[in-house]
Amino acid sequence: MKVTLIENGPIILDTTESITVQVDGESEERKGPLFLCRCGQSSTKPFCDAAHRKAGFEAAGAELVCG
């Protein structure tokens, strides 16, 4: 699994494994890559809808590789 924090943008969770996420109280299984909101402004949480651009979100980037 690889986790990338895009500078001034979302978290990208890249995996071949199935991941269970909660969306509107319902569980969904998804496979990566998943673009997850990091700014808190997305209307499609936990997923990114690019609201960080309009909000002027700023944060450093990073990368983590597991396994």
N, CA and C atoms as an extended XYZ file, in Angstrom:
201
Properties=species:S:1:pos:R:3:atomname:S:1:resname:S:1:resid:I:1 pbc="F F F"
N         0.854       -1.162        0.000 N   MET     1
C         0.000        0.000        0.000 CA  MET     1
C         0.905        1.232        0.000 C   MET     1
N         0.486        2.216       -0.733 N   LYS     2
C         1.215        3.480       -0.796 CA  LYS     2
C         0.247        4.601       -0.434 C   LYS     2
N         0.679        5.472        0.482 N   VAL     3
C        -0.114        6.627        0.894 CA  VAL     3
C         0.659        7.876        0.495 C   VAL     3
N         0.033        8.713       -0.316 N   THR     4
C         0.674        9.949       -0.754 CA  THR     4
C        -0.183       11.131       -0.334 C   THR     4
N         0.450       12.074        0.350 N   LEU     5
C        -0.211       13.329        0.681 CA  LEU     5
C         0.243       14.328       -0.370 C   LEU     5
N        -0.674       14.732       -1.221 N   ILE     6
C        -0.361       15.671       -2.288 CA  ILE     6
C        -0.230       17.069       -1.675 C   ILE     6
N         0.839       17.756       -2.018 N   GLU     7
C         1.026       19.106       -1.512 CA  GLU     7
C        -0.197       19.951       -1.869 C   GLU     7
N        -0.782       20.574       -0.858 N   ASN     8
C        -1.982       21.414       -1.015 CA  ASN     8
C        -3.177       20.654       -1.585 C   ASN     8
N        -3.196       19.335       -1.420 N   GLY     9
C        -4.274       18.542       -2.002 CA  GLY     9
C        -4.658       17.340       -1.160 C   GLY     9
N        -5.251       16.330       -1.800 N   PRO    10
C        -5.813       15.182       -1.091 CA  PRO    10
C        -4.768       14.148       -0.675 C   PRO    10
N        -5.258       13.145        0.023 N   ILE    11
C        -4.493       11.940        0.330 CA  ILE    11
C        -4.841       10.932       -0.757 C   ILE    11
N        -3.830       10.312       -1.333 N   ILE    12
C        -4.069        9.248       -2.302 CA  ILE    12
C        -3.689        7.939       -1.631 C   ILE    12
N        -4.648        7.043       -1.518 N   LEU    13
C        -4.435        5.727       -0.952 CA  LEU    13
C        -4.425        4.750       -2.119 C   LEU    13
N        -3.246        4.235       -2.453 N   ASP    14
C        -3.095        3.360       -3.612 CA  ASP    14
C        -2.827        1.940       -3.128 C   ASP    14
N        -3.786        1.064       -3.343 N   THR    15
C        -3.689       -0.311       -2.881 CA  THR    15
C        -4.472       -1.235       -3.800 C   THR    15
N        -4.069       -2.476       -3.836 N   THR    16
C        -4.821       -3.477       -4.594 CA  THR    16
C        -5.804       -4.206       -3.684 C   THR    16
N        -5.723       -3.930       -2.388 N   GLU    17
C        -6.624       -4.533       -1.410 CA  GLU    17
C        -7.971       -3.812       -1.403 C   GLU    17
N        -9.023       -4.526       -1.024 N   SER    18
C       -10.324       -3.892       -0.822 CA  SER    18
C       -10.314       -3.149        0.503 C   SER    18
N       -10.909       -1.968        0.499 N   ILE    19
C       -10.993       -1.152        1.706 CA  ILE    19
C       -12.462       -0.822        1.929 C   ILE    19
N       -12.908       -0.961        3.166 N   THR    20
C       -14.290       -0.624        3.499 CA  THR    20
C       -14.318        0.804        4.016 C   THR    20
N       -15.153        1.638        3.402 N   VAL    21
C       -15.308        3.029        3.815 CA  VAL    21
C       -16.769        3.289        4.149 C   VAL    21
N       -16.994        4.263        5.018 N   GLN    22
C       -18.346        4.675        5.372 CA  GLN    22
C       -18.714        5.898        4.545 C   GLN    22
N       -19.795        5.802        3.789 N   VAL    23
C       -20.293        6.916        2.993 CA  VAL    23
C       -21.772        7.076        3.310 C   VAL    23
N       -22.127        8.222        3.875 N   ASP    24
C       -23.513        8.504        4.262 CA  ASP    24
C       -24.099        7.390        5.127 C   ASP    24
N       -23.283        6.876        6.052 N   GLY    25
C       -23.757        5.846        6.971 CA  GLY    25
C       -23.772        4.450        6.393 C   GLY    25
N       -23.427        4.296        5.141 N   GLU    26
C       -23.413        2.992        4.480 CA  GLU    26
C       -21.978        2.552        4.239 C   GLU    26
N       -21.708        1.270        4.413 N   SER    27
C       -20.378        0.729        4.138 CA  SER    27
C       -20.254        0.389        2.664 C   SER    27
N       -19.117        0.755        2.082 N   GLU    28
C       -18.822        0.439        0.685 CA  GLU    28
C       -17.434       -0.159        0.615 C   GLU    28
N       -17.256       -1.166       -0.223 N   GLU    29
C       -15.921       -1.690       -0.469 CA  GLU    29
C       -15.392       -1.055       -1.738 C   GLU    29
N       -14.160       -0.576       -1.664 N   ARG    30
C       -13.522        0.052       -2.821 CA  ARG    30
C       -12.084       -0.403       -2.906 C   ARG    30
N       -11.527       -0.296       -4.092 N   LYS    31
C       -10.111       -0.552       -4.308 CA  LYS    31
C        -9.460        0.733       -4.775 C   LYS    31
N        -8.166        0.854       -4.489 N   GLY    32
C        -7.429        2.064       -4.834 CA  GLY    32
C        -7.192        2.218       -6.309 C   GLY    32
N        -6.757        3.374       -6.723 N   PRO    33
C        -6.426        4.469       -5.810 CA  PRO    33
C        -7.677        5.211       -5.347 C   PRO    33
N        -7.641        5.615       -4.091 N   LEU    34
C        -8.715        6.418       -3.512 CA  LEU    34
C        -8.165        7.803       -3.218 C   LEU    34
N        -8.900        8.821       -3.586 N   PHE    35
C        -8.517       10.205       -3.322 CA  PHE    35
C        -9.358       10.688       -2.151 C   PHE    35
N        -8.717       10.868       -1.004 N   LEU    36
C        -9.419       11.205        0.227 CA  LEU    36
C        -9.226       12.666        0.598 C   LEU    36
N       -10.302       13.280        1.076 N   CYS    37
C       -10.277       14.691        1.461 CA  CYS    37
C        -9.351       14.906        2.645 C   CYS    37
N        -8.566       15.956        2.557 N   ARG    38
C        -7.665       16.338        3.634 CA  ARG    38
C        -7.950       17.754        4.122 C   ARG    38
N        -8.740       18.510        3.357 N   CYS    39
C        -8.990       19.909        3.713 CA  CYS    39
C       -10.246       20.083        4.567 C   CYS    39
N       -11.133       19.078        4.561 N   GLY    40
C       -12.371       19.163        5.324 CA  GLY    40
C       -13.504       19.871        4.605 C   GLY    40
N       -13.290       20.308        3.366 N   GLN    41
C       -14.291       21.079        2.634 CA  GLN    41
C       -15.093       20.267        1.612 C   GLN    41
N       -14.714       19.026        1.373 N   SER    42
C       -15.361       18.218        0.346 CA  SER    42
C       -16.836       17.957        0.663 C   SER    42
N       -17.665       18.000       -0.347 N   SER    43
C       -19.078       17.657       -0.170 CA  SER    43
C       -19.303       16.170       -0.404 C   SER    43
N       -18.241       15.435       -0.716 N   THR    44
C       -18.334       13.990       -0.964 CA  THR    44
C       -17.440       13.221        0.011 C   THR    44
N       -17.287       13.734        1.242 N   LYS    45
C       -16.425       13.088        2.238 CA  LYS    45
C       -16.790       11.623        2.400 C   LYS    45
N       -15.840       10.742        2.522 N   PRO    46
C       -14.431       10.994        2.774 CA  PRO    46
C       -13.607       11.245        1.509 C   PRO    46
N       -14.259       11.324        0.361 N   PHE    47
C       -13.535       11.456       -0.898 CA  PHE    47
C       -13.320       12.919       -1.278 C   PHE    47
N       -12.270       13.161       -2.035 N   CYS    48
C       -11.930       14.498       -2.492 CA  CYS    48
C       -12.820       14.900       -3.664 C   CYS    48
N       -13.283       16.134       -3.646 N   ASP    49
C       -14.025       16.683       -4.789 CA  ASP    49
C       -13.354       17.949       -5.319 C   ASP    49
N       -12.072       18.130       -4.957 N   ALA    50
C       -11.244       19.272       -5.373 CA  ALA    50
C       -11.638       20.583       -4.703 C   ALA    50
N       -12.428       20.532       -3.635 N   ALA    51
C       -12.813       21.745       -2.908 CA  ALA    51
C       -11.603       22.447       -2.299 C   ALA    51
N       -10.496       21.722       -2.119 N   HIS    52
C        -9.290       22.316       -1.542 CA  HIS    52
C        -8.765       23.467       -2.394 C   HIS    52
N        -8.988       23.397       -3.690 N   ARG    53
C        -8.516       24.471       -4.583 CA  ARG    53
C        -9.230       25.781       -4.291 C   ARG    53
N       -10.549       25.716       -4.198 N   LYS    54
C       -11.344       26.922       -3.934 CA  LYS    54
C       -11.109       27.436       -2.513 C   LYS    54
N       -10.873       26.501       -1.575 N   ALA    55
C       -10.683       26.876       -0.174 CA  ALA    55
C        -9.284       27.431        0.102 C   ALA    55
N        -8.376       27.250       -0.854 N   GLY    56
C        -7.011       27.719       -0.639 CA  GLY    56
C        -6.237       26.860        0.360 C   GLY    56
N        -6.592       25.595        0.449 N   PHE    57
C        -5.942       24.670        1.377 CA  PHE    57
C        -4.450       24.572        1.114 C   PHE    57
N        -3.658       24.648        2.186 N   GLU    58
C        -2.210       24.522        2.073 CA  GLU    58
C        -1.699       23.524        3.094 C   GLU    58
N        -0.915       22.566        2.623 N   ALA    59
C        -0.280       21.580        3.506 CA  ALA    59
C         0.855       20.930        2.745 C   ALA    59
N         1.835       20.472        3.482 N   ALA    60
C         2.993       19.829        2.874 CA  ALA    60
C         2.613       18.475        2.289 C   ALA    60
N         3.395       18.024        1.343 N   GLY    61
C         3.217       16.703        0.760 CA  GLY    61
C         4.128       15.707        1.451 C   GLY    61
N         3.822       14.418        1.304 N   ALA    62
C         4.630       13.341        1.877 CA  ALA    62
C         4.248       12.032        1.212 C   ALA    62
N         5.056       11.015        1.437 N   GLU    63
C         4.772        9.694        0.869 CA  GLU    63
C         5.165        8.625        1.871 C   GLU    63
N         4.323        7.585        1.987 N   LEU    64
C         4.568        6.461        2.869 CA  LEU    64
C         4.274        5.197        2.087 C   LEU    64
N         5.226        4.275        2.070 N   VAL    65
C         5.029        2.999        1.395 CA  VAL    65
C         5.048        1.920        2.463 C   VAL    65
N         3.993        1.111        2.519 N   CYS    66
C         3.873        0.044        3.501 CA  CYS    66
C         3.953       -1.306        2.803 C   CYS    66
N         4.587       -2.252        3.434 N   GLY    67
C         4.619       -3.616        2.915 CA  GLY    67
C         5.593       -3.785        1.878 C   GLY    67
